[in-house]
Amino acid sequence: MLLAWSRFELKNLLRNRMTLVLIFYPLILGAIGRHLIVNDIVRGQALALVAMLLAILMGQLYGAMAAFSLLDDRDDQVLASIRISPVPLNHYIWFKVCFVYCFALAAGFFIIWSSEATMLSNGDILLVAALSALQTPITAFLVNAFANNKVEGFVAMKASSFLLFFPIVGFLFLDAREWLFALAPLHWAAKALQYAILQPEMNLTFYQYIIIGFAYNLLLVAATFKLFSKKNELF
């Protein structure tokens, strides 16, 4: 069944021009980032900022993909059909979101690894990519909690994109002021990457940012899923 769902989901993503672009977008961003870094066009603080932006964008971009995939299913009454089938609706929803999460994880890993901006091991790069990719379910559930169609979805997506400014501004602070921006889900992955590249005196270590970030983001995933379920009266 999972294989059949995977084929169906991949077919749906590839037939949509917007999601098709998003799937291959990391290759373009990765090539640009690698060019800037390898040719010493950016270095020091600028290098860390570019690498951070490339990494955190993946969760937001693929979150948009998952959000509009769910909106398509709602418009096509797919969720209503699943509800009366033997398959639990929450299983189907989580499969869709996790399917896109895997794309976000792979894209984030590829961008950090190919840019050669850090000396992190592949395992640590995977940790940063996995943490950043948790923005995917958060964005997907949040958008679908407040949007009933694609037009409303675009508005909700623009509103949620405002959170991207928090890790960017938070990058400038290494003291206690960084906690003013810690409510943003991507703050923790951004700070972990900043520590890995620059290794400045910061409030936490690389693994502390990773561990707290996972705990906080998973809490947000559960909260946004509950909000999404309640708003749409799914269960």
N, C-alpha and C positions, 0 to 999 in steps of 0.2 A: 504493500500500500504506500509506504514512504517513497519508494522508487517511482510509482505512478504519480504521486503528488509532486515529486521533484521535477519530473518531466513536464507536467502540466504547468507548474509555476514558472519554470524556465522558459517555456513556450510563451506564456503570458508576458513575461518581462521582455523577451526579445521582440515581440510584435509591437510593443509600445516604443515609439521613437525616443521619448524622453528618458525612459528607463534604460534603453539601449545605449544612449549617450552616457548615462551615469555609470554603466558597467565598465566602459572603456575609458572614462574620464581619468581614473587614477594613472593609467599609462602615460597620458599627456602630462599630468601634473608631476609625475615621477621623473619624466624626461626633462622637464623644465627645471625642477628642483636640482636634479643631478648636474645639469649644465651650470647652474648658478654656483653650486658648491664646489664641484670638481675644478672649475676654472677660476676659483677664488674671487668670483664676482661679489659674493657675500662671505663674511667671516665674522668670528667673534659673536657679539650679541645679535647681529643681523642674521648670521647663520642659524643660531638657535631659534630665532623668531620665525624664519622661513620654514625650518624643519617642523617646528611646532604647528604652524598654520596648515601645512600640508597634511600632517597627521590628524589633527582634530577636525579638518574638513570632511574626512571620510565618514565619520559617524553621522554628521549632519546631512551629507548628500545621500547616503544610503537610508537614512531615516526618512528622507523625502520619498525615496523609492518605495519603501515599505508602507508609508502612509497612503500614497496614491494607489498602491496595489490593493490595500484594504478598502479604500473609497470606491475603486472599480468594482470590487466584489459586492459592496453594499448597493451600488447603483444597479448592478446586474442581478440582484436578489440571490446571489450565491450563498450568502450567510443565512438567508431565510431557508434556502433549500437544505443546507447542511444541518440546520436546526431540527428538521423533521427526519433526518437520516439517522442511521445507527451510529454514525461517527460523532463523538462529542464536539460541540462547536469550539470550545476552548482549545482542544487539541489542534484543530485546523488553523485557528488564529495564531497559536504559538508556533506552529510549523512554518507558516508564511513569514512571520517575523524572524524566526531563527534562520530561515533559509537566506534572507537578505543579510542578516547579521554575519553569516559566514562570508559573504561577499565583502562586507565592510572590514572584517577581520583580515582577510587576505589582502585587500587593497591597502589597509594601513600598514601591514607588515611589509608589503612590497615597497611602499614609498619610503619608509624609514630605512629599510635595508639597502635599497638601491641608491639612496642619496649619499650614503657613506658619511653622514653628518655626525655619527656617534661611534664610540668604540664598544657599544653594548653587544652582548652575546645574542645569538638568535633567540634564545629563551627569553631574555629580558625585552627584546624588541617585540616578541609575541605578547608579553604581558602588557606593554604599552598599547599595542594595537587592539588587544582584547578589551582593555579598559575604555579606550576611545570609541570602539565599536558599540559599546553599551548605549551610546547616544541613539543608536538605531531604533531599538524598541521604545525608548522614552519618547522620541519624536513621533514615531508611528502612532502610539497610543494617545499622546497628547493632542495631536492634530485631529484624530478621529473622534476624540471626546467632544470637540467643539465645532467640527465641520460635518455638514450633511451632504455636501457635494463638492466637486472639484474647485469651484469658484471660492467657496468658503475655505476649502483646503489650502488654496494659495495664500489667502489672507492669514490663516492660522500658521502656515509655514513661515511667512515673513515675520510674524510676531515672535515665533520661537527662535528664529535666526538671530534675534537681538541678543540672545544669550552667548553668541559667539564673541561678542565684544568683551565679555567678562574675563576670559582667559587671556585675551590680548592685552587688556589694561593691567590685569594681575601680573603679567610677565614683568612689568616695570618695578614691582615691589618685592623685596626679599624679606622685609620685616613683618611685623604683625598686621600691617595694612593689607597683606595678601588675603587675609580671612574675609575681608569685605567682599571678595569676589568668589569665595569658595562655594557659594550656593549653586553656581553654574556647574552642571555635570562634567563638562570637559576641563574644568579647572585642574583636576587632579592628574589627568594624563598629561596636560600641558606642563605642569610643574615638575612631574617626574622626568619628562623629556628635557626640560630646562636644566634640571640638576645633572642629568646624564651628560649633557653636552658641555656645560660651563663649569659644573661642580663648584658653585659659589657657596658662601655661608648662607644656608637657608634654614627655615624653621623645622623642616623634616628631611629625612633621607629619601633616596630613591624608592626603596621598598616600603617605607612608611606612607609615602604618597600613593603608591600602588595599592596597598592593603586597605587604607582608609577610603581611597577612591572606589574600589570594588564594593565595599560595604555600603557606601553612600549611594552609588549608582544603582546597585541591585535594589535598594530600598525605594529609589525613585521609579525603577521599572515596575515594582509591585504596586506602588501608589498610582502611577499613571494607568496601569492595566485595570485597577479597581475603578478608577474614575471613568475610563473608557467603557467598561462593562456597565456601570451604573447609568451613564448618560444614554447608552444605546439599549438598555434593558435586555442584555443578551442572555443572562442566566437567571 
